[in-house]
Amino acid sequence: MVQNATKPRGRPRSFDEMEALEKATQVFWSKGYDGVTIDDLVAGMDVGRPSLYAVFGDKRTLFLRALRAYAEKKGARAAKALLSPQALRASLASFLRHDVESATEEGSPLGCLIVCIAPLVDDAEVRQFLKNAAAGAVAMVERRFRDGISAGEIPSDFPVAARGEPSH
């Protein structure tokens, strides 16, 4: 019996996809979405133009993928800080410290890709992503406050919803 093993077309990738995505995030973060060209991405990611398009798609698709990966990574660390088993006050302090350290991390552009860059992108899918991310963050903070109520750390009439919302 003859088996027909299909081999992938083209040459094997000469780069790590996740590493290239992280590099793309840095390019978007440092130059902003509108300020980034495909040439910037090719140079910053250290990939060829054909590979960029074949693996990541166009600039918009790459930005959305970078934004999702960034949010998952930063969000997981923020959740770990906020939802830690320590007392509410210490948990909130850890969460805020994480935000400050994350936004001022050495070797990274200052600020947050989600707060500083993404809101400037005129794209419905990006806006929906940001809306969902904000709702998830608020729900996480509200959950922590409810845990604080259950643990008797704050009064049962604490305004969870009002305090969970970001300031405008």
Contacts in CASP RR format, 6 or more apart in sequence:
PFRMAT RR
TARGET T0000
AUTHOR 0000-0000-0000
METHOD contacts of the structure
MODEL  1
MVQNATKPRGRPRSFDEMEALEKATQVFWSKGYDGVTIDDLVAGMDVGRP
SLYAVFGDKRTLFLRALRAYAEKKGARAAKALLSPQALRASLASFLRHDV
ESATEEGSPLGCLIVCIAPLVDDAEVRQFLKNAAAGAVAMVERRFRDGIS
AGEIPSDFPVAARGEPSH
13 51 0 8 1.000
13 55 0 8 1.000
14 51 0 8 1.000
15 45 0 8 1.000
15 46 0 8 1.000
15 47 0 8 1.000
15 51 0 8 1.000
17 55 0 8 1.000
18 69 0 8 1.000
20 45 0 8 1.000
20 46 0 8 1.000
20 47 0 8 1.000
20 55 0 8 1.000
20 56 0 8 1.000
21 56 0 8 1.000
21 62 0 8 1.000
21 65 0 8 1.000
21 66 0 8 1.000
21 69 0 8 1.000
22 69 0 8 1.000
23 44 0 8 1.000
23 45 0 8 1.000
23 46 0 8 1.000
24 41 0 8 1.000
24 44 0 8 1.000
24 45 0 8 1.000
24 56 0 8 1.000
24 62 0 8 1.000
24 63 0 8 1.000
24 66 0 8 1.000
25 66 0 8 1.000
25 69 0 8 1.000
25 70 0 8 1.000
25 113 0 8 1.000
26 44 0 8 1.000
26 108 0 8 1.000
26 109 0 8 1.000
27 36 0 8 1.000
27 40 0 8 1.000
27 41 0 8 1.000
27 44 0 8 1.000
27 45 0 8 1.000
28 36 0 8 1.000
28 63 0 8 1.000
28 66 0 8 1.000
28 113 0 8 1.000
28 117 0 8 1.000
29 108 0 8 1.000
29 109 0 8 1.000
29 113 0 8 1.000
29 117 0 8 1.000
30 109 0 8 1.000
31 40 0 8 1.000
32 117 0 8 1.000
32 120 0 8 1.000
33 63 0 8 1.000
33 117 0 8 1.000
33 118 0 8 1.000
33 120 0 8 1.000
33 121 0 8 1.000
34 120 0 8 1.000
34 121 0 8 1.000
36 59 0 8 1.000
38 49 0 8 1.000
38 52 0 8 1.000
38 59 0 8 1.000
41 52 0 8 1.000
41 59 0 8 1.000
41 62 0 8 1.000
42 48 0 8 1.000
42 49 0 8 1.000
42 52 0 8 1.000
45 52 0 8 1.000
47 55 0 8 1.000
52 62 0 8 1.000
56 62 0 8 1.000
56 65 0 8 1.000
60 123 0 8 1.000
63 121 0 8 1.000
63 126 0 8 1.000
64 125 0 8 1.000
64 126 0 8 1.000
64 129 0 8 1.000
66 113 0 8 1.000
67 113 0 8 1.000
67 114 0 8 1.000
67 118 0 8 1.000
67 126 0 8 1.000
67 129 0 8 1.000
68 129 0 8 1.000
70 113 0 8 1.000
70 114 0 8 1.000
71 114 0 8 1.000
71 129 0 8 1.000
71 133 0 8 1.000
74 102 0 8 1.000
74 112 0 8 1.000
74 114 0 8 1.000
77 98 0 8 1.000
77 102 0 8 1.000
78 95 0 8 1.000
78 98 0 8 1.000
78 99 0 8 1.000
78 102 0 8 1.000
78 137 0 8 1.000
78 140 0 8 1.000
79 140 0 8 1.000
81 91 0 8 1.000
81 94 0 8 1.000
81 95 0 8 1.000
81 97 0 8 1.000
81 98 0 8 1.000
82 91 0 8 1.000
82 92 0 8 1.000
82 94 0 8 1.000
82 95 0 8 1.000
82 140 0 8 1.000
82 141 0 8 1.000
82 144 0 8 1.000
83 91 0 8 1.000
83 140 0 8 1.000
83 143 0 8 1.000
83 144 0 8 1.000
83 147 0 8 1.000
84 90 0 8 1.000
84 91 0 8 1.000
84 94 0 8 1.000
86 94 0 8 1.000
87 151 0 8 1.000
87 153 0 8 1.000
88 144 0 8 1.000
88 145 0 8 1.000
88 147 0 8 1.000
88 148 0 8 1.000
88 151 0 8 1.000
88 153 0 8 1.000
88 154 0 8 1.000
89 153 0 8 1.000
91 144 0 8 1.000
92 144 0 8 1.000
102 112 0 8 1.000
103 110 0 8 1.000
103 111 0 8 1.000
103 112 0 8 1.000
104 110 0 8 1.000
104 111 0 8 1.000
114 130 0 8 1.000
114 133 0 8 1.000
118 126 0 8 1.000
118 129 0 8 1.000
118 130 0 8 1.000
119 130 0 8 1.000
134 166 0 8 1.000
137 166 0 8 1.000
138 164 0 8 1.000
138 165 0 8 1.000
138 166 0 8 1.000
141 163 0 8 1.000
141 164 0 8 1.000
142 160 0 8 1.000
142 161 0 8 1.000
142 164 0 8 1.000
145 154 0 8 1.000
145 158 0 8 1.000
145 160 0 8 1.000
145 163 0 8 1.000
145 164 0 8 1.000
146 160 0 8 1.000
148 154 0 8 1.000
149 155 0 8 1.000
149 156 0 8 1.000
149 158 0 8 1.000
149 160 0 8 1.000
END
